Amino acid sequence: VVIVGGGAAGCATALSLVRSKPDATVLILDDADPTSFKIGESLPADAKRILAYLSPDIPTRLSKDISDGLHKRCTGNASAWGAPLLEETYAIMNPFGMGYHLDRAKFDQSLRDAVAGTLKAPSGISKSTFTSIERQSNPERWAITTRDLDSQEPRVYTARWVIDASGRKASLAHKLGANTVKSDSLLAFYALFVSPSTTQDRDYRTLIESSESGWWYSSQLPNNHRVVVYHTDDTDPSSRDARKLDGFLNLLSHQTTYISALVTDGEYDLVVDAKARQPRCTAAGSSYLEPFLDAADVLKWCAVGDAAMAFDPLSSQGMITALKMGSLVGDVVAQDLHGTELDVTSKITDVYSQVRSKYEKEKRYYYEQVTRFDGDFWRVRR
Ligand SMILES: Cc1cc2nc3c(=O)[nH]c(=O)nc-3n(C[C@H](O)[C@H](O)[C@H](O)COP(=O)(O)OP(=O)(O)OC[C@H]3O[C@@H](n4cnc5c(N)ncnc54)[C@H](O)[C@@H]3O)c2cc1C
């Protein structure tokens, strides 16, 4: 089995697969740079259960990394959403306790470390970029071509099952003819801030604010950092301003009350480095892959995580859903490899359909709460 992508979805798929079929040969291809900032830091408290199921080493490592200051705990949410006043949810009321504000790049690396510690050769993780795939006959196999990150040399692997866990790019599925259907054109513009070590920011909540042309959130990160994110549609005029640092800061001070106060009171400065001279921008809308699997043939493929369906960040459910999808798909693939009589397609399709319809319902509910703004951003979502 070859898995393209070693984020939450790919790692969960590999761990679940070898849990159900320890002798399966599984290779993850991943090209992440664990030293680069990765957006998507909030992990809900109930993720602890799925992490422990996938590997008991993961929650142990997470606790240690928190003690070592690599991640932060999250004490709850505070949102000025339907009304200008903050409404709060407290982690203390949550049976699972506090959630996390992760250094995402490091967390994803810790998932890959857990996979590397579980898989036995010839299974493993290859630091390489997937480039192409084709069908091979005699024996019937997928032939997957990659480029090694260190040597830049091409390599070819063969497999009966291929899994697309490459995130929103869905690199593998698109090569196999699948199409990503986008429900909206939401963009996320984000910037990192740092406060002087003498200043103590004691706000460990995720802060959310709606505004005329979109919505904002901010979370505290390790090492006195704070991420600030603005979401709007690519057609909204503010999306042009948000691409430039001064435009982003101007929008921040005019459109937010609580987040801008936090940035000012915490004496935060923008982190401007060689890699990020402007706010970074990424697609953040809802989308799904059509089709997301083909398991009718001898050679099978399936997409998991964002490659299969990507959520609006408002849900904060991207990572936990990717972990759960990976866990399901890994188990189904293991049963298929065992030769178990199993309708792979309906087993996966049923769950994916439920996940998508629950997400769509909740998303509509949350956007309908905002009636205080009349801009196009809100009108198309209500
Ligand atoms: C602005 C924003 C904020 C978000 N905030 C949150 C949040 O707070 N909480 C939350 O739970 N979710 C959040 N999300 C969503 C969350 O980040 C994703 O749902 C989650 O990362 C999906 O995991 P994944 O493994 O499917 O994909 P990814 O995390 O994208 O991982 C894909 C992996 O595949 C690798 N890859 C890609 N292409 C190739 C290739 N060709 N060859 C080899 N490797 C490849 C990449 O390097 C990467 O390691 C947010 C998303 C956005 C856009």
The ligand as an ORCA input file, in Angstrom:
! r2SCAN-3c Opt
* xyz 0 1
  C      -6.611     28.588      7.629
  C      -6.833     27.195      8.121
  C      -6.929     26.969      9.476
  C      -7.172     25.679      9.952
  N      -7.280     25.495     11.294
  C      -7.527     24.261     11.770
  C      -7.613     24.040     13.165
  O      -7.433     24.966     13.959
  N      -7.890     22.779     13.593
  C      -8.075     21.739     12.717
  O      -8.335     20.616     13.160
  N      -7.978     21.923     11.397
  C      -7.696     23.149     10.905
  N      -7.565     23.323      9.558
  C      -7.697     22.161      8.671
  C      -6.550     21.171      8.853
  O      -5.308     21.820      8.793
  C      -6.654     20.084      7.790
  O      -7.960     19.570      7.798
  C      -5.675     18.942      8.053
  O      -4.354     19.413      7.957
  C      -5.910     17.813      7.055
  O      -4.916     16.843      7.205
  P      -4.438     15.990      5.941
  O      -3.482     14.994      6.480
  O      -5.615     15.545      5.173
  O      -3.686     17.023      4.981
  P      -2.398     17.904      5.217
  O      -2.289     18.334      6.626
  O      -2.450     18.966      4.172
  O      -1.179     16.926      4.928
  C      -0.839     16.531      3.623
  C       0.588     16.005      3.627
  O       0.864     15.493      2.326
  C       2.115     15.964      1.881
  N       2.052     16.033      0.408
  C       1.245     16.795     -0.360
  N       1.476     16.569     -1.659
  C       2.457     15.630     -1.707
  C       3.147     14.981     -2.771
  N       2.877     15.244     -4.065
  N       4.114     14.084     -2.457
  C       4.414     13.792     -1.164
  N       3.784     14.377     -0.124
  C       2.821     15.280     -0.394
  C       2.274     17.334      2.543
  O       3.635     17.698      2.648
  C       1.627     17.072      3.910
  O       2.565     16.588      4.840
  C      -7.317     24.596      9.044
  C      -7.199     24.818      7.676
  C      -6.958     26.108      7.209
  C      -6.850     26.330      5.729
*
